[in-house]
Amino acid sequence: MSEIKEVIRVAGMILLGIFVVAVSVPLVLAAAGVTLGIIGFLFHVAVVVIKVAVMLAIGYLILVGVRAVLR
């Protein structure tokens, strides 16, 4: 069980890192005056990362619920 916790922790850190990059890079590029196309693409990437994180969280909650029911 501790291996699963470690995998989930590492996956969470990776998703958080991707989210931070996807959100902060457009802000920095906007401050530098780079075109809106790149900013829109990176914003889209941030939205996709949020959706993936939410889906993983829901899946984890379902897994924990099923495990609790089976005990």
Backbone as a ProteinNet text record, in pm:
[ID]
protein_1_A
[PRIMARY]
MSEIKEVIRVAGMILLGIFVVAVSVPLVLAAAGVTLGIIGFLFHVAVVVIKVAVMLAIGYLILVGVRAVLR
[TERTIARY]
82.4	0	86.4	205.2	291	345.6	363	409.7	304.9	177.4	69.8	68.5	85.6	88.5	204.8	319.6	436.4	414.1	353.3	324.9	227.1	123.3	24.4	89.5	179	247.9	334.7	409.8	496.3	411.8	301.9	213.9	154.2	118.4	66	168.8	293.5	399.3	423.2	421.1	441.9	328.2	202.4	88.6	93.4	134	145.1	252.1	364.9	471.1	426.8	356.1	305.7	206.1	119.6	20.3	87.6	188	256.9	324.6	389.3	454.5	350.5	240	138.5	67.4	63.1	-3.4	94.8	215.9	309.6	372.8	398.8	462	376	243.5	164.5	168.3	171.6	177.7	309	418.3	549.2	555.1	503	504.8	415.4	303	215.5	285.7	359.4	433.9	542.6	597.1	701.3	642	512.1	447.3	446.9	449.7	448.9	305.6	288.4	157	57.2	-70.2	-177.2	-196.6	-150.3	-166.6	-95.4	26.2	103.4	36.6	-9.9	-74.8	-202.8	-279.9	-402.2	-372.7	-267.1	-229.3	-188.4	-107.3	-62.8	-178.1	-271.4	-390.1	-470.2	-481.7	-552.1	-482	-349.8	-273.7	-302.4	-310.6	-339.8	-477.9	-575.7	-711.1	-710.9	-637.8	-630.7	-565.2	-459.9	-392.7	-488.1	-567.3	-665.2	-767.3	-815.1	-912.8	-854.8	-729.6	-664.9	-650.8	-612.4	-597.1	-730.6	-837.4	-969.8	-1012.8	-988.2	-1025.8	-946.7	-816.9	-737.5	-788.5	-825.5	-877.6	-1008.8	-1097.3	-1224.4	-1200.2	-1110.5	-1076.9	-1019.8	-933.6	-876.3	-984.3	-1076.9	-1185.1	-1273.6	-1300.2	-1379.3	-1304.1	-1172.8	-1091.2	-1091.2	-1075.1	-1075.2	-1213.2	-1319.3	-1454.9	-1480.6	-1439.7	-1458.2	-1376.9	-1256.4	-1172.2	-1235.3	-1295.3	-1359.7	-1482.1	-1556.8	-1676.1	-1637.2	-1527.2	-1486.5	-1427.2	-1388.5	-1330.8	-1434.2
-119.6	0	125.6	116.3	234.6	268.3	166.1	193.2	272.9	240.4	312.5	458.5	478.8	616.4	693.7	626.4	692.9	726.3	635	659.3	774.7	776.3	884.7	1017.7	1014.4	1137.1	1190.6	1101.3	1143.8	1194.3	1123.8	1168.6	1305.5	1326.8	1456.7	1567.2	1537.7	1638	1670.5	1568.9	1591.2	1675.4	1640.4	1718	1861.7	1879.3	2014.7	2094.7	2030.2	2097.6	2138.8	2048.2	2079.7	2194.1	2190.8	2296.5	2431.6	2432.7	2558.5	2613.8	2526.5	2571.8	2622.1	2547.7	2584.3	2714.1	2747.9	2871.9	2988.7	2965.5	3077.2	3120.7	3027.7	3064.1	3162.1	3139.8	3239.2	3378.5	3384.1	3514.4	3585	3510.6	3569.8	3612.7	3527.8	3562.2	3682.4	3690.9	3806.7	3934.4	3924.8	4041.2	4080.2	3981.7	4010.6	4051.9	4039.6	4083.5	3980.7	3853	3747.3	3728.7	3673.1	3663.2	3585.1	3612.3	3549.4	3402.5	3360.4	3221	3125.7	3160.4	3076.5	3076.1	3192.1	3202.3	3118.9	3125.7	3046.3	2898.3	2856.4	2714.7	2669.4	2749.1	2711.4	2713.6	2806	2807.4	2679.8	2637.5	2512.6	2394	2393.6	2286.8	2287	2405.6	2414.8	2358.2	2387.3	2334.9	2182.5	2129.5	1983.7	1919.9	1982.5	1929.3	1929.3	2034.9	2039.6	1928.3	1905.2	1799.2	1663.1	1639.3	1511.3	1494.6	1601.1	1593.3	1564.2	1626.5	1601.9	1458.4	1408.9	1271.1	1172.2	1198.7	1112.2	1115.7	1234.1	1245.5	1170	1181	1109.3	959.8	915.7	773.2	722.6	802.5	763.2	753.1	849.9	843.8	721.9	688.1	567.9	444.4	440	325.7	311.5	421.6	417.7	377.5	426.6	388.5	240.3	186.4	43.4	-36.9	7.3	-63.6	-61.6	51.1	61.4	-27.8	-38.4	-123	-270.5	-307.4	-447	-492.1	-398.6	-438.1	-476.9
0	0	0	62.6	68	-70.9	-157.3	-292.9	-371	-351.1	-419.5	-374.1	-243.9	-192.6	-253.2	-265.2	-323	-470.3	-545.1	-686.7	-701.6	-618.5	-624.9	-587.1	-488.7	-446.4	-560.4	-625.4	-736	-852.6	-884.6	-993.2	-961.4	-837.8	-797.1	-812.6	-776.3	-790.8	-938.4	-1022.3	-1165.4	-1222.2	-1186.9	-1235.5	-1184.7	-1059.4	-1004.7	-1077.4	-1107.4	-1181.1	-1320.1	-1389.9	-1523.5	-1516.1	-1414.8	-1398.3	-1373.9	-1286	-1255.1	-1380.4	-1457.2	-1579.8	-1679.4	-1693.2	-1791.5	-1754.6	-1627.1	-1585.9	-1581.5	-1532	-1515.7	-1647.1	-1738.2	-1865.3	-1945.6	-1958.4	-2031.7	-1967.6	-1836.2	-1769.5	-1799.6	-1796.9	-1826.7	-1972.9	-2063.5	-2204.9	-2234.1	-2164.2	-2183	-2137	-2028.3	-1981	-2080.7	-2151.6	-2249.9	-2384.3	-2401.1	-2523.1	-2635.7	-2602.4	-2703.5	-2752.7	-2871.2	-2934.8	-2850.2	-2875	-2798.7	-2834.7	-2952	-2991.6	-2897.6	-2860.4	-2768.4	-2631.2	-2588.5	-2457.6	-2455.5	-2563.3	-2571.2	-2568.3	-2638.7	-2639	-2499.7	-2431.8	-2297.6	-2197.9	-2216.5	-2131.3	-2152.8	-2278.7	-2310.1	-2243.1	-2244.3	-2178.3	-2028.2	-1968.1	-1824.6	-1794.6	-1880.4	-1860.1	-1871.8	-1967.8	-1984.2	-1861.9	-1809.1	-1690.3	-1571.1	-1556.8	-1447.7	-1464.3	-1587.1	-1610.9	-1576.8	-1615.6	-1584.5	-1433.4	-1363.6	-1218.4	-1150.8	-1197.9	-1140	-1166.4	-1287.8	-1318.8	-1233.7	-1211.9	-1125.9	-982	-934.5	-797.7	-783.3	-880.9	-875.5	-879.8	-967.7	-974.3	-843.6	-781.1	-652.6	-544.9	-543.7	-445.4	-466.4	-591	-619.8	-572.7	-600.9	-557.5	-406.4	-335.9	-188.7	-137.7	-201.6	-159.3	-178.2	-292.8	-317.5	-217.6	-189.8	-92.9	46.1	83.5	214.7	222.3	112.5	111	121.3	57.6	56.6	190	274.2	404.5	503.8
[MASK]
+++++++++++++++++++++++++++++++++++++++++++++++++++++++++++++++++++++++

